[in-house]
């Protein structure tokens, strides 16, 4: 049995770092943590640690990983004496736990340092620009004012267990999902920057009350409600008609082009279920239009039916998928309008397979920003809000992601199998199944509530096998 020759408590006594002096693991450092209520331990080798100080520092990351895993097999035999005799004294060197005082740095400077490190991840493709923007907004616009103005915490070493307890009160106007998203970003900042640079005590992150996420209700999960057919008709009619036509009276021709683009953008979003981020990166080469027509027996000729197949990779999950959509006519019309606008304005550009589908000819055929789409959606929604009924299950207004939700609900109500809907949407089957369960009850409403008319009373006769005649 291997002998423990060095050990030290870490994370306020939560676990230990140990080094074996014999066996196949001789010279290696391990993190060991007892499973509460059991006589077993979770262990993990600490790679590349050459001394106890390096091992203690690396143990924080190991402890986080072990929290998400099932406890391994019992390693109680590691605690026995070298010879296996209960009375024999173990030979190892003990170390007193050293509690280092966290370094001191201005909160604002720490945030800037973290964002610079994240920018390097963006530069090599490990992080998207949109994710970095979300982190910057959460830390600069919300965390910094909360700490400096609301809690009077100016330096990193002033952060303690109760520091973030009032964050939900500070951000009361935000939705629970938004607040939880911000807390996740703050925890990432604390774990991967403050603790890493010894600006925050690692023990704080291991406490369950530190940066605790709030409770999310079922209605909160419907923050992007699907659009009912009547409301969708109202939205499309306004976007195609008054909103777009009114731009013709303006001197700036770019506005009319943008509104024409956005009209086709929402049609595409609703018919494909793609996220705004996916659509904004989509190029013409990722679209294939196929004539899936058939021979009509009544007309005696072939009837054309064109279907658009979109090949895409969802940025959130990196899941590649193909989406068949009844949007071929609209795509052909949009491409024609785009080319016509370029010709009329005398712009020396050409639409090619590499061109972004919803692009701006006045900016070298680059895509519009995400904020442009959210503002366009808000303009239309606010203009017709008094005419809309809203979603029957959700108190939230329609968002730019509601078209994705509409695509999913429409397919489920139509009877498309859950697995196929999940594949097209890039969702997990479990999430899609939750939506289906709610909608399926509505579909069966008639069957459940319809009274039984004309049904005769059942008459059951018991047959006695021993008294048959």
C-alpha positions as CSV (number, residue, x, y, z in Angstrom):
1,X,0.0,0.0,0.0
2,X,1.4,3.4,-0.9
3,X,2.7,5.6,1.9
4,X,1.6,9.2,2.4
5,X,4.8,11.3,3.0
6,X,3.3,14.8,2.8
7,X,-0.1,16.3,3.3
8,X,-1.8,19.7,3.8
9,X,-5.3,20.8,4.4
10,X,-6.8,23.1,1.8
11,X,-10.1,25.1,1.2
12,X,-10.7,25.7,4.9
13,X,-10.4,22.0,5.7
14,X,-12.7,20.9,2.9
15,X,-10.0,18.7,1.4
16,X,-6.4,17.7,1.6
17,X,-3.4,17.7,-0.7
18,X,-1.3,14.6,-0.3
19,X,1.9,13.2,-1.8
20,X,2.7,9.5,-1.9
21,X,6.1,8.1,-1.1
22,X,5.8,4.6,-2.5
23,X,3.8,2.6,-5.0
24,X,3.0,3.5,-8.6
25,X,2.0,7.0,-7.6
26,X,5.2,7.7,-5.7
27,X,6.1,11.4,-5.9
28,X,2.7,12.5,-7.3
29,X,0.4,14.9,-5.6
30,X,-3.3,14.2,-5.2
31,X,-6.3,16.2,-4.0
32,X,-8.5,14.2,-1.6
33,X,-12.0,15.1,-0.3
34,X,-14.3,13.1,2.0
35,X,-17.8,12.3,0.7
36,X,-20.2,13.6,3.4
37,X,-22.0,10.8,5.3
38,X,-19.9,8.1,3.7
39,X,-16.6,6.4,4.5
40,X,-15.3,7.2,1.0
41,X,-13.2,9.9,-0.6
42,X,-13.1,11.6,-3.9
43,X,-9.5,11.8,-5.3
44,X,-7.8,13.3,-8.3
45,X,-4.2,13.5,-9.4
46,X,-2.8,17.0,-9.5
47,X,-0.7,17.1,-12.7
48,X,2.5,19.0,-13.2
49,X,2.7,20.0,-9.5
50,X,6.4,19.8,-8.3
51,X,6.0,21.0,-4.7
52,X,3.3,21.4,-2.1
53,X,2.7,25.1,-2.8
54,X,1.9,24.4,-6.5
55,X,-0.3,21.5,-5.6
56,X,-2.3,23.6,-3.1
57,X,-2.9,26.3,-5.7
58,X,-4.0,23.8,-8.3
59,X,-6.3,22.0,-5.8
60,X,-9.0,24.7,-6.2
61,X,-9.6,23.9,-9.8
62,X,-9.6,20.1,-9.0
63,X,-12.2,20.7,-6.3
64,X,-14.5,22.4,-8.7
65,X,-14.3,19.6,-11.2
66,X,-15.0,16.9,-8.6
67,X,-18.1,18.7,-7.5
68,X,-19.7,17.9,-10.8
69,X,-18.6,14.2,-10.8
70,X,-19.8,11.1,-9.1
71,X,-17.6,10.0,-6.2
72,X,-15.1,7.4,-7.3
73,X,-14.5,4.0,-5.8
74,X,-13.4,3.8,-2.2
75,X,-9.7,4.7,-1.6
76,X,-9.8,4.0,2.1
77,X,-6.9,1.6,1.6
78,X,-4.7,4.6,1.0
79,X,-5.1,5.6,4.6
80,X,-3.7,2.4,6.1
81,X,-0.2,2.2,7.5
82,X,2.6,1.0,5.2
83,X,2.6,-2.6,6.6
84,X,-1.2,-2.8,7.1
85,X,-0.8,-3.1,10.9
86,X,-3.4,-0.9,12.6
87,X,-1.0,0.0,15.5
88,X,1.9,1.0,13.4
89,X,2.7,4.7,13.2
90,X,2.3,6.3,9.8
91,X,5.4,8.1,8.5
92,X,4.6,11.4,6.8
93,X,5.3,15.1,7.1
94,X,2.4,17.3,8.1
95,X,2.1,21.0,7.1
96,X,0.1,23.6,8.8
97,X,-2.6,25.2,6.7
98,X,-1.4,28.6,5.5
99,X,-4.1,31.2,4.9
100,X,-2.7,33.8,2.5
101,X,-4.2,37.3,2.6
102,X,-5.6,38.1,-0.8
103,X,-3.8,40.7,-2.8
104,X,-5.3,44.2,-3.2
105,X,-6.5,45.6,-6.5
106,X,-9.1,48.1,-7.6
107,X,-12.3,46.3,-8.8
108,X,-12.3,48.3,-12.0
109,X,-8.7,47.3,-12.8
110,X,-9.4,43.7,-12.1
111,X,-12.4,43.7,-14.5
112,X,-10.3,45.3,-17.2
113,X,-7.6,42.6,-16.7
114,X,-10.2,39.8,-16.9
115,X,-11.7,41.3,-20.1
116,X,-8.2,41.5,-21.7
117,X,-7.6,37.8,-21.0
118,X,-11.0,37.0,-22.5
119,X,-10.2,39.0,-25.6
120,X,-7.2,36.8,-26.1
121,X,-9.6,33.8,-26.1
122,X,-11.8,35.6,-28.7
123,X,-8.7,36.2,-30.9
124,X,-7.9,32.4,-31.1
125,X,-11.6,31.4,-31.6
126,X,-12.2,29.9,-28.1
127,X,-14.9,32.5,-27.3
128,X,-17.4,34.4,-29.4
129,X,-17.5,38.2,-29.6
130,X,-21.1,38.2,-28.5
131,X,-20.2,36.3,-25.3
132,X,-17.4,38.7,-24.6
133,X,-19.8,41.6,-25.1
134,X,-22.2,40.0,-22.6
135,X,-19.5,39.7,-20.0
136,X,-18.4,43.2,-20.5
137,X,-21.9,44.6,-20.1
138,X,-22.6,42.5,-17.0
139,X,-19.3,43.4,-15.3
140,X,-19.0,47.1,-16.3
141,X,-22.7,48.1,-16.2
142,X,-24.0,46.1,-13.3
143,X,-21.2,44.5,-11.2
144,X,-19.0,47.6,-10.9
145,X,-21.8,50.0,-9.8
146,X,-23.1,47.4,-7.4
147,X,-19.8,46.9,-5.7
148,X,-18.5,50.5,-5.7
149,X,-21.8,52.5,-5.2
150,X,-24.2,50.0,-3.6
151,X,-21.8,48.1,-1.3
152,X,-18.9,50.6,-1.1
153,X,-16.4,47.8,-2.1
154,X,-13.6,49.4,-4.0
155,X,-10.9,46.7,-3.8
156,X,-10.9,43.0,-4.4
157,X,-9.7,42.0,-0.9
158,X,-12.9,43.7,0.5
159,X,-15.1,41.0,-1.1
160,X,-16.5,38.6,1.5
161,X,-19.1,35.9,1.9
162,X,-22.1,38.4,2.2
163,X,-20.9,40.8,-0.5
164,X,-23.3,39.6,-3.2
165,X,-26.3,38.8,-1.0
166,X,-28.1,41.9,-2.1
167,X,-27.4,41.6,-5.8
168,X,-30.9,40.4,-6.6
169,X,-32.3,43.5,-4.8
170,X,-29.9,45.8,-6.8
171,X,-31.0,44.2,-10.1
172,X,-34.7,43.8,-9.1
173,X,-35.9,45.2,-12.5
174,X,-34.1,42.4,-14.4
175,X,-35.8,39.0,-15.0
176,X,-34.6,36.0,-12.8
177,X,-33.0,34.4,-15.9
178,X,-31.1,37.6,-16.6
179,X,-29.9,37.9,-13.0
180,X,-28.8,34.3,-13.0
181,X,-26.9,34.8,-16.2
182,X,-25.1,37.8,-14.7
183,X,-24.3,35.8,-11.5
184,X,-22.8,33.1,-13.7
185,X,-20.6,35.7,-15.4
186,X,-19.5,37.2,-12.0
187,X,-18.7,33.7,-10.8
188,X,-16.6,33.2,-13.9
189,X,-14.7,36.4,-13.2
190,X,-14.1,35.4,-9.5
191,X,-13.0,31.9,-10.3
192,X,-10.9,32.4,-13.4
193,X,-9.4,35.8,-12.6
194,X,-9.6,36.8,-9.0
195,X,-8.7,33.4,-7.5
196,X,-6.2,32.7,-10.2
197,X,-4.3,35.9,-9.4
198,X,-4.8,35.5,-5.6
199,X,-7.1,38.5,-5.4
200,X,-9.8,36.5,-3.7
201,X,-9.8,33.7,-1.1
202,X,-10.6,30.4,-2.9
203,X,-12.6,29.2,0.1
204,X,-15.3,31.8,-0.7
205,X,-16.1,30.1,-4.0
206,X,-16.6,26.8,-2.4
207,X,-19.3,28.2,-0.1
208,X,-22.8,27.5,-1.4
209,X,-24.1,30.9,-0.2
210,X,-21.5,32.8,-2.2
211,X,-23.0,34.1,-5.5
212,X,-26.1,32.0,-5.1
213,X,-28.4,31.8,-8.1
214,X,-32.0,32.8,-7.6
215,X,-35.0,30.6,-8.1
216,X,-36.5,30.5,-11.6
217,X,-40.2,29.9,-12.0
218,X,-41.9,28.1,-14.9
219,X,-43.3,31.4,-16.2
220,X,-39.8,32.9,-16.2
221,X,-38.6,30.2,-18.6
222,X,-41.2,31.5,-21.1
223,X,-39.4,34.8,-21.4
224,X,-39.4,34.3,-25.2
225,X,-43.0,33.2,-25.8
226,X,-44.1,31.8,-29.1
227,X,-46.2,34.2,-31.3
228,X,-49.8,33.1,-31.9
229,X,-51.1,33.1,-35.5
230,X,-53.2,36.2,-35.1
231,X,-50.4,38.3,-33.6
232,X,-47.9,37.0,-36.2
233,X,-50.2,38.2,-39.0
234,X,-50.5,41.6,-37.4
235,X,-46.7,41.9,-37.0
236,X,-46.0,40.8,-40.6
237,X,-48.7,43.1,-42.1
238,X,-47.3,46.1,-40.3
239,X,-43.6,45.3,-41.2
240,X,-44.4,44.7,-44.8
241,X,-46.9,47.6,-45.1
242,X,-46.9,50.8,-43.1
243,X,-43.5,50.4,-41.4
244,X,-41.7,49.7,-44.7
245,X,-43.7,52.0,-46.9
246,X,-43.3,55.0,-44.6
247,X,-39.5,54.8,-45.2
248,X,-40.1,55.6,-48.9
249,X,-40.9,59.2,-47.9
250,X,-37.5,59.6,-46.2
251,X,-34.5,61.0,-48.0
252,X,-32.2,58.3,-46.6
253,X,-32.7,55.3,-48.9
254,X,-30.8,53.1,-46.5
255,X,-33.8,53.1,-44.1
256,X,-36.1,51.6,-46.7
257,X,-33.5,49.0,-47.6
258,X,-33.0,48.1,-43.9
259,X,-36.8,47.7,-43.3
260,X,-37.2,45.6,-46.4
261,X,-34.3,43.4,-45.1
262,X,-35.8,43.1,-41.7
263,X,-39.2,42.1,-43.1
264,X,-37.6,39.2,-44.8
265,X,-35.4,38.5,-41.8
266,X,-38.4,37.9,-39.5
267,X,-40.0,35.6,-42.1
268,X,-36.8,33.6,-42.3
269,X,-36.4,33.5,-38.5
270,X,-39.9,32.2,-38.0
271,X,-39.7,29.6,-40.7
272,X,-36.3,28.1,-39.8
273,X,-36.2,28.4,-36.0
274,X,-32.6,29.7,-36.3
275,X,-31.2,32.0,-33.6
276,X,-30.5,35.6,-34.5
277,X,-26.7,34.9,-34.2
278,X,-26.9,32.1,-36.7
279,X,-29.0,34.1,-39.2
280,X,-26.7,37.1,-39.0
281,X,-23.7,34.9,-40.1
282,X,-25.6,32.9,-42.7
283,X,-24.1,33.0,-46.2
284,X,-25.8,32.3,-49.5
285,X,-23.7,29.2,-50.0
286,X,-25.3,27.6,-47.0
287,X,-28.7,27.6,-48.7
288,X,-29.9,25.1,-51.3
289,X,-33.3,25.4,-53.0
290,X,-34.7,22.1,-54.2
291,X,-37.9,21.6,-56.3
292,X,-39.8,18.9,-54.3
293,X,-42.8,19.0,-56.7
294,X,-45.0,16.1,-57.7
295,X,-47.3,15.1,-60.5
296,X,-50.8,16.3,-60.0
297,X,-53.4,13.7,-61.0
298,X,-56.1,16.4,-61.1
299,X,-54.2,18.8,-63.3
300,X,-52.3,16.1,-65.2
301,X,-48.9,17.9,-64.9
302,X,-46.1,18.4,-62.5
303,X,-46.7,20.9,-59.7
304,X,-43.6,22.9,-58.5
305,X,-42.9,23.0,-54.8
306,X,-39.6,24.6,-53.8
307,X,-38.1,23.9,-50.4
308,X,-35.0,25.7,-49.0
309,X,-32.5,23.5,-47.1
310,X,-30.3,25.5,-44.7
311,X,-27.0,24.1,-43.5
312,X,-25.9,25.7,-40.3
313,X,-24.0,25.3,-37.0
314,X,-25.5,26.7,-33.9
315,X,-22.9,28.9,-32.2
316,X,-24.2,28.0,-28.6
317,X,-23.9,24.3,-28.9
318,X,-21.7,23.9,-32.0
319,X,-24.3,21.5,-33.3
320,X,-24.3,21.1,-37.1
321,X,-27.8,20.6,-38.7
322,X,-29.8,20.8,-41.8
323,X,-33.2,22.6,-41.7
324,X,-35.8,22.2,-44.4
325,X,-38.0,25.3,-44.6
326,X,-40.9,26.6,-46.7
327,X,-39.0,29.9,-47.3
328,X,-37.7,29.4,-50.9
329,X,-39.9,32.0,-52.5
330,X,-39.1,34.7,-49.9
331,X,-35.3,34.0,-50.2
332,X,-35.4,34.3,-54.0
333,X,-37.4,37.6,-53.7
334,X,-35.0,39.0,-51.1
335,X,-31.9,38.2,-53.3
336,X,-33.6,39.9,-56.2
337,X,-34.4,43.0,-54.2
338,X,-30.9,43.1,-52.8
339,X,-29.3,43.0,-56.2
340,X,-31.7,45.6,-57.5
341,X,-30.8,48.0,-54.7
342,X,-27.1,47.6,-55.4
343,X,-27.6,48.4,-59.1
344,X,-29.9,51.4,-58.4
345,X,-27.4,52.9,-56.0
346,X,-24.5,52.3,-58.2
347,X,-22.6,50.3,-55.6
348,X,-19.6,48.4,-57.0
349,X,-20.3,45.2,-55.2
350,X,-21.6,41.8,-56.3
351,X,-23.7,39.2,-54.4
352,X,-21.8,35.9,-54.4
353,X,-22.2,32.6,-52.6
354,X,-19.8,34.0,-49.9
355,X,-22.0,37.0,-49.3
356,X,-23.9,37.2,-46.0
357,X,-27.6,36.8,-46.8
358,X,-28.9,39.7,-44.7
359,X,-26.0,42.1,-45.5
360,X,-25.6,45.9,-45.8
361,X,-24.4,47.0,-49.3
362,X,-23.5,50.4,-47.8
363,X,-20.9,48.6,-45.5
364,X,-19.1,46.3,-47.9
365,X,-21.9,43.7,-47.7
366,X,-21.2,43.0,-44.0
367,X,-24.0,42.0,-41.7
368,X,-25.9,44.4,-39.4
369,X,-25.2,44.4,-35.7
370,X,-27.4,42.4,-33.3
371,X,-28.6,45.6,-31.6
372,X,-29.9,46.8,-35.0
373,X,-32.3,43.8,-35.1
374,X,-33.4,44.2,-31.5
375,X,-34.2,47.9,-32.1
376,X,-36.1,47.0,-35.3
377,X,-38.1,44.4,-33.5
378,X,-38.9,46.7,-30.6
379,X,-40.1,49.4,-33.1
380,X,-42.6,47.0,-34.7
381,X,-43.7,45.4,-31.4
382,X,-44.4,48.7,-29.7
383,X,-46.3,50.0,-32.7
384,X,-48.8,47.1,-32.7
385,X,-48.8,46.2,-29.1
386,X,-52.4,47.3,-28.5
387,X,-53.5,45.0,-31.3
388,X,-51.8,41.8,-30.0
389,X,-53.2,39.2,-27.7
390,X,-50.0,37.7,-26.4
391,X,-49.0,34.2,-25.4
392,X,-51.6,32.3,-23.3
393,X,-49.0,30.9,-20.9
394,X,-46.5,33.7,-20.6
395,X,-46.8,37.3,-19.2
396,X,-43.7,38.4,-21.1
397,X,-43.8,40.4,-24.4
398,X,-42.6,38.9,-27.6
399,X,-38.9,39.1,-28.1
400,X,-36.5,38.6,-31.1
401,X,-36.2,35.0,-30.0
402,X,-40.0,34.5,-30.0
403,X,-39.8,33.5,-33.7
404,X,-37.6,30.6,-32.8
405,X,-40.1,29.5,-30.1
406,X,-42.9,29.9,-32.7
407,X,-41.0,27.5,-35.0
408,X,-40.7,24.9,-32.3
409,X,-44.3,25.2,-31.1
410,X,-45.8,25.2,-34.6
411,X,-43.9,22.0,-35.5
412,X,-45.0,20.2,-32.3
413,X,-48.6,21.2,-32.8
414,X,-48.4,20.0,-36.4
415,X,-47.3,16.6,-35.2
416,X,-43.6,16.7,-36.2
417,X,-41.8,14.1,-34.0
418,X,-40.0,15.6,-31.0
419,X,-36.7,14.1,-32.0
420,X,-36.9,15.8,-35.4
421,X,-37.9,19.2,-33.9
422,X,-35.0,19.0,-31.5
423,X,-32.6,18.2,-34.3
424,X,-33.8,21.1,-36.5
425,X,-33.8,23.6,-33.6
426,X,-30.5,22.5,-32.2
427,X,-32.2,21.9,-28.8
428,X,-31.8,19.0,-26.4
429,X,-34.5,16.4,-26.7
430,X,-35.3,17.0,-23.0
431,X,-36.0,20.7,-23.5
432,X,-38.1,20.0,-26.5
433,X,-40.0,17.3,-24.6
434,X,-41.0,19.8,-21.9
435,X,-42.5,22.1,-24.5
436,X,-44.3,19.2,-26.1
437,X,-45.8,18.0,-22.8
438,X,-47.4,21.4,-22.3
439,X,-48.7,21.7,-25.8
440,X,-49.9,18.1,-26.0
441,X,-52.3,18.7,-23.1
442,X,-53.8,21.6,-25.0
443,X,-54.2,19.4,-28.1
444,X,-56.0,16.7,-26.1
445,X,-58.3,19.3,-24.5
446,X,-61.3,18.3,-26.6
447,X,-60.7,14.6,-25.9
448,X,-60.3,15.1,-22.2
449,X,-63.3,17.5,-21.6
450,X,-65.9,16.1,-24.2
451,X,-68.8,14.5,-22.3
452,X,-69.6,10.9,-23.1
453,X,-72.8,11.1,-25.1
454,X,-75.0,8.0,-25.8
455,X,-72.7,5.6,-23.9
456,X,-74.5,2.7,-22.5
457,X,-73.9,1.5,-18.9
458,X,-71.4,-1.3,-18.8
459,X,-72.8,-4.6,-17.6
460,X,-70.2,-7.0,-16.3
461,X,-71.2,-10.6,-15.5
462,X,-68.9,-12.9,-13.5
463,X,-68.6,-16.4,-14.9
464,X,-68.3,-19.2,-12.4
465,X,-66.1,-21.9,-14.0
466,X,-67.4,-24.6,-11.6
467,X,-71.2,-23.9,-12.0
468,X,-71.4,-23.6,-15.8
469,X,-74.3,-25.4,-17.4
